[in-house]
Amino acid sequence: MKYLNQLHEGERFKNIYLVKSCQAAQTKNGKEYLNMIIADKTMSVNAKVWDPSDPGIDDFEKLDYVEFTGDVTVFNGSLQLNIKSAKKAAPGSYDPADYLPVSRYDIEDMYESLLKFVNGIEEPHLKQLCTDIFIEDKEYIKAFKMCSAAKSVHHSFVGGLLEHTLRVTSLCSFYAKSYSYLNRDLLITAALCHDMAKVWEFTPFPENDYSDEGQLVGHIVLGAEKVAEYARRQDDFPEVLLRELRHCILAHHGKLEFGSPKIPSLAEAIALHYADDTDAKLETMFEALESAASAGQTGWLGRNFALETNIRKTMGAGDV
């Protein structure tokens, strides 16, 4: 099998890939085409069927495994595939393990690192809260390890939520050491829990799409609700402490226009917001550079939608 990250601009390919999404669309001239996201374990790529009526294009649906033939192009700095033929793959002709994108880091190693932060919390109510979520709730832990941190922009792979949470918590630990007035236990707990509700916001792989709860409520409000549910398992959880923790979660996107119901009003909420934003942006940059390297692109890569700027790799930097 030739993985998507091995494809290069200008080549013709024939391989089986997973259809993550497929929608009918129209060009500016009113011509119908199919707009798709296809994937394997290495990455997801936009693909187009410019002539859906072509007899070489069989019927297929979202989450089908399809043998595609097409040409590799680059659009706005990212790979794009122009599909010439499509045939639904027969069961047994592919290995599903080839189609689940997975973190480049070992999931169990990351989980053990996360537990060190849980065990390092000193405030007893916050420590019990994190223990209940990340150590005792086996069903949640299983889902947490498998969940992505986003649908497509960053960390959109198995273990992505765990990787992102660990990085954000590590950054917050650094902030707590650098700014001694921060409440370290509150900040670490907020970092561990800030995206915990993405387990409910996204459907499991291979779909990895927004659930009804994700569409109607979203992980920020869901997170504040779920944290309160876990906290109230303790009869004496301090209401002020819970309110501060919920605020950190509700404010972690920083601005109303970025989806935060609240703007950060506590120092810990500010620290959490910038840790979250830092990891999201740097991972987005890494993934864009990795995609460009796979396509053999160098120099300026064009405007990145998520980063809102034209990007390139630093001169003299090592491989991504």
C-alpha positions, -999 to 999 in steps of 0.1 A, spaced: 0 0 0 12 35 -8 2 58 20 -11 93 13 20 110 29 41 92 2 22 108 -27 39 136 -46 26 164 -69 23 153 -105 21 115 -100 -7 91 -109 -19 68 -81 -42 38 -76 -50 27 -41 -77 20 -15 -85 48 9 -112 55 35 -139 81 25 -142 103 56 -167 127 40 -184 131 6 -206 159 -5 -221 170 -38 -211 205 -47 -212 229 -76 -186 250 -94 -191 287 -100 -204 277 -134 -230 254 -119 -213 221 -128 -217 194 -102 -188 177 -86 -180 156 -55 -159 171 -27 -144 145 -4 -120 140 24 -102 107 20 -78 92 45 -54 66 57 -34 63 89 -9 89 78 -31 118 69 -64 131 54 -65 147 20 -91 167 0 -102 149 -32 -124 159 -60 -145 140 -86 -150 166 -112 -173 144 -133 -195 122 -110 -214 109 -141 -183 93 -155 -190 55 -159 -157 49 -141 -171 64 -109 -190 38 -89 -215 46 -62 -200 49 -27 -207 66 6 -191 81 36 -170 56 55 -167 33 26 -133 19 16 -128 28 -21 -101 20 -47 -93 53 -63 -73 62 -94 -63 98 -98 -37 125 -101 -19 143 -73 -20 181 -73 -13 208 -47 -38 235 -38 -31 263 -13 0 245 0 -18 211 6 -22 179 -13 -53 176 -34 -63 145 -54 -82 147 -87 -101 114 -89 -104 97 -123 -120 64 -113 -136 50 -81 -146 14 -72 -159 3 -38 -133 -21 -23 -143 -57 -16 -142 -68 21 -109 -85 28 -90 -64 2 -78 -39 28 -67 -38 64 -87 -13 86 -56 -7 107 -40 11 77 -67 37 79 -67 49 114 -44 79 119 -25 75 151 -3 98 172 35 95 165 40 91 202 32 59 222 -3 62 237 5 43 269 37 63 275 17 96 272 -10 83 295 16 74 322 30 109 318 -4 124 323 -9 103 355 22 119 370 4 153 368 -27 138 384 -7 123 412 12 156 417 -20 176 426 -20 184 463 -54 200 469 -75 169 479 -107 177 461 -90 185 428 -68 154 431 -99 132 438 -117 148 409 -89 140 384 -84 105 399 -121 98 394 -119 109 357 -84 97 346 -77 67 368 -110 52 381 -134 58 351 -122 29 329 -148 35 302 -139 72 300 -101 65 299 -106 40 270 -125 66 250 -101 94 260 -71 75 247 -88 68 213 -103 103 208 -89 130 185 -86 167 196 -102 180 165 -121 169 134 -94 181 110 -74 212 120 -49 198 145 -44 165 165 -71 148 143 -59 113 150 -62 84 175 -44 97 207 -47 133 196 -68 144 226 -43 127 250 -13 142 232 -29 177 232 -39 174 268 -5 163 279 12 192 261 -12 218 274 -7 205 310 31 205 306 29 241 294 7 250 324 31 233 347 59 255 333 37 287 337 30 277 374 68 275 380 74 308 363 46 327 379 44 317 415 12 335 422 -7 311 400 -28 284 418 -9 254 404 -34 227 414 -63 246 399 -43 253 367 -31 217 363 -67 204 369 -81 228 344 -55 218 319 -62 181 324 -100 187 320 -102 216 295 -110 194 265 -123 163 284 -157 166 268 -143 160 233 -149 124 241 -186 133 237 -182 160 211 -168 137 185 -179 103 172 -154 75 174 -130 67 146 -131 61 117 -159 86 114 -144 113 138 -172 137 131 -193 160 154 -220 141 174 -254 157 181 -240 169 215 -210 183 198 -232 202 173 -258 214 197 -238 220 229 -200 217 222 -171 205 242 -166 238 262 -201 238 278 -202 201 280 -168 201 298 -180 225 324 -211 203 329 -192 171 331 -166 185 356 -195 196 378 -210 161 377 -177 144 387 -171 170 414 -205 165 430 -196 128 437 -177 144 466 -201 156 493 -178 185 503 -163 198 471 -159 236 476 -184 256 455 -159 284 450 -132 261 438 -157 243 414 -168 277 401 -132 287 394 -125 254 376 -156 257 355 -147 293 346 -113 281 333 -129 255 311 -156 279 298 -130 306 290 -102 285 275 -108 296 239 -101 331 251 -126 352 231 -163 351 225 -158 349 187 -136 318 192 -164 300 209 -157 308 246 -189 315 266 -167 336 289 -135 357 285 -108 347 310 -112 366 343 -88 345 364 -50 343 360 -53 306 357 -78 309 329 -55 332 310 -26 308 314 -48 279 302 -60 298 272 -25 306 260 -12 271 266 -41 257 246 -37 282 218 1 276 217 -2 238 213 -30 241 188 -11 265 166 23 248 167 7 214 160 -12 230 130 21 244 118 39 210 122 11 192 103 12 217 75 50 215 72 48 177 73 22 176 45 43 200 24 75 179 30 55 148 19 45 166 -13 81 177 -20 72 214 -15 97 239 -4 97 277 2 66 296 9 36 273 11 7 297 7 -19 310 31 -28 285 59 -65 289 67 -61 280 104 -30 302 110 -43 330 88 -10 337 72 14 325 45 38 300 60 72 284 53 97 262 71 125 280 90 158 281 70 182 254 83 156 237 104 157 199 107 132 174 92 96 175 104 
